[in-house]
């Protein structure tokens, strides 16, 4: 690894510690991505605030107000043209019917005379029907007028389609920009989250929120926003036309609205909890898959394939069950709405036919009204059918908002301080720290480290060694006391400034997909190839890179495929060489290399540590014999400190540790 201030959140070290608290998940104790826990991530089971989260999604689109005005404007034009079509087409029907009726009467008579003759013949109902038809006796169909009407209908429908195309383009632009900003916000939020958040959240769960949930939000908005806008505009436009044609029929058509609202609301309330469970279980399943993929070698070594597969099967079945329930329940809305629409259609057709028979309406108007009744029920059905998409999208949005609302690390000081010259003098002054307020881990720790000195920290697992380094890096904030760097409280410094001067090499290596040269150059921006090669030579990377076909341009993936564990460690050490930090932190940095390479690295480290303050965390005591000061920690406190020879002579905790390792080495030789 390199200077953390120039790295990414992935560089945050995995804490080797005892359980911070009873509430902290097993993920925190095993470190991210480990296969020790054959369970998915623990997602939230918080009840869904559909209204609040929906409003918050709409607030995300505020920067796109101008584009949204265009969406509404083009939608109004498109809907306006589509709504005008049936009324104009009804005029064509009236012209055709008038031509058919007109040619049945003798020319030379007037409209009123023809109707009076029909009524005198005892056909009063037919006379009432013909009274609303504007025909000319003896004249057949006016094909020119009919053609003109049909051309107008064609023109307005083409215009409606054109406006709809441009509306869709603007809507896609506004939605994708909104999702783009949301991704940026999540990425920025992740960089501001404390290390404790990632300790408590399985990586698969976090990744599911960053990828699956944001994708689902975008897809839901893409599939619903334009349709919702057009549906609402269509309802308003169609309703206006229906009242214009016949207020009585319009009131009859409105009977379906309360019924539709009741059906959609009741079914929607039953479907929403299922969508919440669907995305919660999706996060758990992703967490499990990520863990099994990351630790697939260990899963096979310990023969846990069946257990892993069984847990996958259980989570997959749970996801199937919740997804089926969510889709089925929400899917009931559309057929229920169609049933209500069909009943309304029949009622309108019957009453409309009676109105035509009485002469109150023309056949064209009734035809247009029946089309409008279909257009009126269709958007209601569309909005209801989109309920599952809206509920799914809002459920994902709440999961993303939970991440965005997570407590952040303490803010940077308004006027950050910095040492005039960074020498590397570090002091712990009565430092206390605890993960759980009821369980102190470090209490009253005091320590002074002079510039250029090497401090080795030893002790049993969970003693607080890595925690001490994490406090220095401000991955965690101290609970009491303070830590100073060259006399300046590190809490008064910006994190970037602090970490820029600290290089860290961890036991757990991290590489990204790219060339070996790019992985080494990650340690310092704008470094040249010559500087990369020089750092590689110092870390003994050059010797094995030269044997690769593409040398420093050899491409490796984020798992470091193609190089051994020891070679990966050497690459991370080369990063630290290239960074040239003032303070060096080595956390079991040579644990993955062979004995001969370890000797070479120790020599290189000695050169690297020259003039730099170094903190070395080690379990193999033979590697830190030349340290200026050795700290022995137990239960968060320094129980012994001194040189190797002094501590051996005192025959205390360090001597017992050393003798135990020496005895073990002798036993292994025997």
Residue pairs with C-beta under 8 A, 6 or more apart in sequence:
1 7
1 11
1 504
1 505
1 506
1 509
1 510
1 572
1 575
1 576
2 11
2 503
2 504
2 522
2 523
2 524
2 572
2 575
2 576
2 578
2 579
3 499
3 500
3 501
3 502
3 503
3 504
3 523
3 524
3 576
3 579
3 581
4 11
4 12
4 473
4 499
4 502
4 504
5 495
5 496
5 497
5 498
5 499
5 500
5 501
5 502
6 499
6 500
6 522
6 523
6 524
6 525
6 579
7 522
9 190
9 191
9 193
9 198
10 510
11 504
11 510
12 195
12 198
12 475
13 466
13 469
13 470
13 473
13 475
13 504
13 506
13 508
13 587
14 31
14 32
14 506
14 508
15 28
15 31
15 195
15 199
15 466
15 467
15 470
16 461
16 462
16 465
16 466
17 29
17 435
17 441
17 462
17 464
17 466
17 467
18 441
18 461
18 462
19 28
19 29
20 28
20 196
20 199
20 435
20 436
20 439
20 441
21 435
21 436
21 438
21 439
22 436
23 436
24 199
24 200
24 435
24 436
25 42
25 199
25 200
25 201
25 202
26 36
26 37
26 39
27 37
27 41
27 199
27 200
27 201
27 202
28 199
28 200
30 36
30 37
31 508
32 198
32 202
32 203
33 202
33 203
33 290
33 291
33 294
33 295
34 291
34 294
34 295
35 291
35 292
35 294
35 295
35 296
35 298
35 299
35 304
36 295
37 291
38 288
38 291
38 304
38 307
38 308
38 311
39 284
39 288
39 311
40 202
40 204
40 205
40 281
40 283
40 284
40 285
40 286
40 287
40 288
40 311
40 315
41 201
41 202
41 204
41 205
41 208
41 283
41 284
41 286
41 287
41 288
42 202
42 205
42 284
43 205
43 279
43 280
43 281
43 283
43 284
43 399
44 280
44 399
44 402
45 276
45 280
46 398
46 402
47 273
47 276
48 272
48 273
48 275
48 276
48 394
48 395
48 398
49 398
50 272
50 391
50 394
53 394
53 397
53 398
53 401
54 390
54 394
54 397
56 397
56 401
57 217
57 221
57 393
57 394
57 397
60 178
60 181
60 182
61 68
61 174
61 175
61 178
63 177
63 178
63 181
64 173
64 174
64 177
64 178
67 170
67 173
67 174
67 177
68 174
70 167
70 170
71 167
71 170
71 171
71 174
71 225
71 226
71 229
72 229
72 233
74 163
74 164
74 166
74 167
74 170
75 163
75 164
75 167
75 226
75 229
75 230
75 233
76 233
77 159
77 160
77 163
78 159
78 160
78 161
78 163
78 164
78 167
78 230
79 160
79 230
79 233
79 234
79 237
80 237
81 156
81 157
81 159
81 160
81 163
82 156
82 157
82 160
82 234
82 375
83 234
83 237
83 238
83 240
83 241
83 372
83 375
84 156
85 153
85 156
85 157
85 160
86 241
86 367
86 368
86 371
86 372
86 375
87 241
87 245
87 368
88 149
88 152
88 153
88 156
89 149
89 153
89 364
89 367
89 368
89 371
90 362
90 364
90 365
90 367
90 368
91 149
91 364
92 146
92 149
92 150
92 153
92 364
93 363
93 364
93 367
94 133
94 134
94 362
94 363
94 364
94 365
95 141
95 142
95 145
95 146
95 149
96 141
96 146
97 133
97 135
97 363
97 364
98 133
98 134
98 135
98 136
98 141
99 135
99 139
99 140
99 141
99 142
100 141
101 130
101 133
101 135
102 135
102 136
102 137
102 138
102 139
102 140
103 138
103 139
103 140
103 141
105 114
105 135
105 137
105 138
106 137
106 138
107 137
107 138
107 139
108 137
108 138
109 117
109 137
109 138
110 137
111 134
111 135
111 136
111 137
113 137
114 130
114 135
114 137
115 127
115 130
115 131
116 127
118 126
118 127
118 130
119 127
125 357
128 357
128 358
128 359
129 356
129 357
129 358
129 359
130 359
131 359
132 356
132 359
132 360
132 361
132 362
133 362
133 363
164 230
167 226
167 229
167 230
168 226
171 222
171 225
171 226
171 229
172 222
174 225
175 218
175 221
175 222
175 225
176 218
178 221
179 214
179 217
179 218
179 221
182 214
182 217
182 400
183 210
183 214
185 404
186 209
186 210
186 214
186 400
186 403
186 404
187 210
189 403
189 404
189 406
189 408
190 206
190 210
192 408
192 409
193 406
193 408
193 409
194 407
194 408
194 409
194 475
194 476
195 470
195 475
195 476
196 435
196 476
197 406
197 407
198 206
202 287
202 290
202 291
203 287
203 290
204 283
204 286
204 287
204 288
204 289
204 290
204 291
205 283
205 284
205 286
205 287
206 403
207 286
207 290
208 282
208 283
208 286
208 287
209 283
209 399
209 400
209 402
209 403
210 403
212 279
212 282
212 283
212 286
212 396
213 279
213 396
213 397
213 399
213 400
214 396
214 400
216 279
216 392
216 393
216 396
217 393
217 396
217 397
217 400
219 393
220 389
220 390
220 392
220 393
220 394
220 396
221 393
223 386
223 389
224 386
224 389
224 390
224 393
227 382
227 383
227 386
228 383
228 386
230 379
231 379
231 380
231 382
231 383
232 379
232 383
234 375
234 376
234 378
234 379
235 376
235 379
235 380
238 372
238 375
238 376
238 379
239 250
239 254
239 376
241 368
241 372
242 249
242 250
242 253
242 369
242 372
242 373
242 376
243 250
245 361
245 365
245 368
245 369
245 372
246 352
246 355
246 360
246 361
246 365
246 369
248 351
248 355
249 348
249 351
249 352
249 355
249 369
249 373
252 344
252 347
252 348
252 351
253 344
253 348
253 372
253 373
253 376
255 344
255 347
256 340
256 341
256 343
256 344
256 377
256 380
257 380
259 340
260 337
260 340
260 380
260 384
263 333
263 336
263 337
263 340
263 384
264 333
264 337
264 383
264 384
264 387
267 329
267 330
267 332
267 333
267 336
267 387
268 330
268 333
268 387
268 391
270 329
271 325
271 326
271 329
271 330
271 387
271 388
271 391
272 391
272 395
274 322
274 325
274 326
274 329
275 326
275 330
275 388
275 391
275 392
275 395
276 395
276 398
277 322
277 326
278 319
278 322
278 323
278 326
278 392
278 395
279 392
279 395
279 396
279 399
280 399
281 315
281 318
281 319
281 322
282 319
283 399
284 315
285 312
285 315
285 316
285 319
288 308
288 311
288 312
288 315
289 312
292 299
292 308
292 312
299 305
299 308
326 388
326 391
326 392
327 388
330 387
330 388
330 391
331 388
333 384
333 385
333 387
333 388
334 381
334 384
334 385
336 384
337 377
337 380
337 381
337 384
337 385
338 381
340 377
341 374
341 377
341 378
341 380
341 381
344 373
344 377
345 370
345 373
345 374
345 377
348 369
348 370
348 373
349 370
352 361
352 366
352 369
352 370
353 366
355 361
355 366
356 362
356 363
356 366
361 369
409 477
409 495
410 477
412 494
412 495
413 491
413 492
413 493
413 494
416 492
416 493
416 494
416 497
417 488
417 489
417 492
417 493
418 488
418 493
418 494
418 497
419 485
419 486
419 487
419 488
420 486
421 486
422 485
422 486
422 501
422 582
423 451
423 486
423 582
424 449
424 451
424 452
424 485
424 486
424 501
424 582
424 583
424 612
424 613
425 448
425 449
425 450
425 451
425 484
425 485
425 486
425 487
425 613
426 447
426 448
426 449
426 472
426 483
426 484
426 485
426 583
426 613
427 447
427 448
427 449
427 483
427 484
428 445
428 446
428 447
428 448
428 468
428 481
428 483
429 446
429 481
429 482
429 483
429 484
430 444
430 445
430 446
430 480
430 481
430 482
431 442
431 444
431 445
431 446
431 471
431 478
431 480
431 481
431 482
431 483
432 440
432 442
432 443
432 444
432 445
432 478
432 479
432 480
432 481
433 440
433 441
433 442
433 464
433 467
433 471
433 476
433 478
433 479
433 480
433 636
434 440
434 441
434 442
434 479
435 441
440 636
441 464
441 467
441 636
442 464
442 467
442 468
442 471
442 636
442 637
443 636
443 637
444 481
444 637
445 468
445 481
445 636
445 637
445 638
446 481
447 455
447 631
447 638
447 641
449 455
449 613
449 615
449 629
450 613
451 611
451 613
452 610
452 611
452 612
452 613
453 613
453 614
453 628
453 629
454 609
454 613
454 614
454 616
454 626
454 627
454 628
454 629
455 613
455 614
455 615
455 616
455 627
455 628
455 629
455 630
455 631
456 616
456 617
456 618
456 624
456 627
456 629
456 630
456 631
457 465
457 468
457 469
457 615
457 616
457 617
457 618
457 630
457 631
457 633
458 465
458 617
458 618
458 619
458 621
458 624
458 630
458 631
458 632
458 633
458 654
458 657
459 465
459 632
459 633
459 634
460 634
463 633
463 634
463 635
463 636
464 633
464 635
464 636
464 637
465 617
465 633
466 587
466 617
467 476
467 636
468 633
469 504
469 585
469 587
469 615
469 617
470 476
471 477
471 478
471 483
472 483
472 490
472 502
472 583
472 585
472 615
473 498
473 499
473 502
473 504
473 585
474 490
474 491
474 495
474 498
474 499
477 491
478 491
482 489
482 490
482 491
483 489
483 490
483 491
484 490
485 493
485 498
485 501
485 583
490 498
501 581
501 582
501 583
502 581
502 582
502 583
502 584
502 585
503 523
503 575
503 576
503 579
503 580
503 581
503 583
503 584
503 585
504 576
504 584
504 585
504 586
504 587
505 569
505 572
505 573
505 575
505 576
505 584
505 585
505 586
505 587
505 589
506 572
506 587
506 588
506 589
507 587
507 588
507 589
507 591
507 592
509 560
509 565
509 568
509 569
509 571
509 572
509 592
510 572
511 519
511 556
511 557
511 558
511 559
511 560
511 568
511 571
511 572
512 518
512 519
512 522
512 558
513 555
513 556
513 557
513 558
514 555
514 556
515 550
515 552
515 553
515 554
515 555
515 556
516 541
516 545
516 548
516 551
516 552
516 553
516 554
516 556
516 563
516 571
517 529
517 532
517 552
517 553
519 556
519 571
519 575
520 532
520 535
520 536
520 541
520 552
520 571
520 574
520 575
520 578
521 527
521 532
521 578
522 575
523 535
523 574
523 575
523 576
523 577
523 578
523 579
524 531
524 578
524 579
524 580
527 578
529 552
531 578
532 552
532 574
532 578
533 542
533 552
535 541
535 574
535 575
535 577
535 578
536 542
536 545
536 552
536 574
538 574
538 577
538 604
538 607
538 608
539 570
539 571
539 573
539 574
539 576
539 577
539 601
539 604
540 570
540 597
540 600
540 601
540 604
541 567
541 570
541 571
541 573
541 574
544 563
544 567
544 570
545 551
545 552
545 554
548 554
554 562
556 562
556 563
560 567
560 568
563 571
565 592
566 592
566 593
566 594
566 597
568 592
569 589
569 590
569 591
569 592
569 593
570 593
570 597
570 601
572 589
573 589
573 601
573 604
573 605
576 584
576 608
577 604
577 608
581 612
582 612
582 613
583 612
583 613
583 614
583 615
584 608
584 609
584 612
584 613
584 614
584 615
585 614
585 615
585 617
586 605
586 614
586 615
586 616
586 617
586 618
587 617
588 617
588 618
588 619
589 601
589 605
590 597
590 598
590 601
590 602
590 623
591 619
591 620
593 601
598 623
602 623
606 626
616 623
616 624
616 627
618 624
620 661
621 654
621 657
621 658
621 661
622 661
624 630
624 644
625 644
626 644
627 643
627 644
628 643
629 641
629 642
629 643
630 640
630 641
630 642
630 643
630 644
630 647
630 654
631 638
631 640
631 641
632 638
632 639
632 640
632 641
632 647
632 652
632 653
632 654
632 657
633 639
634 653
639 652
639 653
640 647
640 650
640 652
640 653
640 654
642 650
647 654
647 655
648 654
648 655
648 658
